[in-house]
Amino acid sequence: MKIFEKLEQRRAWHEDERIVLDQIRHLADNVIAPHAEHYDRTGEFPWENIKALNELGMNAIFIPEAYGGSPMRYRLYLACVEAISAACASTGIIYATTFHGMKPLIDLGTEAQKSRLLPRIAQGGLGALAITEPHAGSDATGMRTSFREDGDQILINGGKIFITNGDVADLLLVFGKWHGIEDPRAAISVLVMARDTPGFSVARLEDKMGHRASSTAAINFDNCRVPRANLLGAPGEGLAILLSSLNKSRPSIAAHALGIAKAAFADMVAYMNERRQSGRRIVDFQANQFLLADLATDIAMAETWLDHVAEMLEAGETDFGIEASMAKMRASDLAMRVATEAVQMFGGYGYCRDHRVERLMRDAKITQIWEGTNQVHRQLIGRSFAARERSR
């Protein structure tokens, strides 16, 4: 594991960052991890874990100081997501989703919007990102949720599916189409809505393969009235906001997936050093050493690339969509591969819930699907190399 320790040293955390990271890793190891199996088995929402994160003020690290936060580097946020997700993937995605939903408000909201809405998130409120619909998955232009202007209010009608935190979020970032704009791309708009808005309801909670303690909701909007003051940008600017927000949430998913991958790798290495077959430790078989070499190298490469993407964002670069797709695609594919290999290495034990590699394999799968399927990311990355046709 020394190679991963060297990567950690290379980051040269500031003293205040080191304190936060030590605190979150201690919490992950001693509070979150011991209860992960219980939450996975029962499907209960991990409120005690969220309470513990809030006691550390973890939302504050991505909220500006003017609105009650204590902001730190994006790379520190990613390291925190990774540590939490290694302990409990459900808790990790609940935390990360608040960032995903509220980052557009932080970056693009007006002073009045941020002053009014962000303090509740800084104090521990949960956020959600409401995009997906039955007819609009990777292609957001197919969404049918409508926004209709009514004086100083906006009426929302429609529904969303597969919304992480959809039933528990204090604030939801909702995407819909502005009534009166016919172009499906130009009509997409976005606003912030409070969960207690009349007309908002939860249709159902999904019973999932993995991330069982993280709630995934189908939600409905029935003439929900939201102040027009909650609209981000102007009507029709939602698609640009959506693409910008995904570029910052996809590295977060990469960190989440790497947490799962590193947890599975650690469990596999420990087991291989203990388990004996034909009088030898299974780590001493050459084929197994080759497997560890490949997985460790891929984890190190994915981690290093994620650092690169974080540095781009921190430097103020805005054109990093392809790099973000690469980070998400590679880390999520790797999480599934490492978790699958860990189950295989454990043999029959790996298929039983007595060992967490079984849970990690189930948790890993969704990382290849959400925030854009990996097929979509491969298309985006591949298409970026296609030369533009000359106008004829």
Secondary structure, DSSP 8 states (H G I E B T S, - for coil): -HHHHHHHHHT---HHHHHHHHHHHHHIIIIIGGGHHHHHHH----HHHHHHHHHTTGGGGGS-GGGT-----HHHHHHHHHHHHHH-HHHHHHHHHHHHHHHHHHHH--HHHHHHHHHHHHTT--EEEE--BTTBSS-GGG---EEEEETTEEEEEEEEEEEETTTT-SEEEEEEEETT--STTTTEEEEEEETT-TTEEEEEE---SS-TTS-EEEEEEEEEEEEGGGB-SSTT-HHHHHHHHHHHHHHHHHHHHHHHHHHHHHHHHHHHHH-EETTEEGGGSHHHHHHHHHHHHHHHHHHHHHHHHHHHHHTT----HHHHHHHHHHHHHHHHHHHHHHHHHHGGGGGSTTSTHHHHHHHHHGGGTSSS-HHHHHHHHHHTTS------
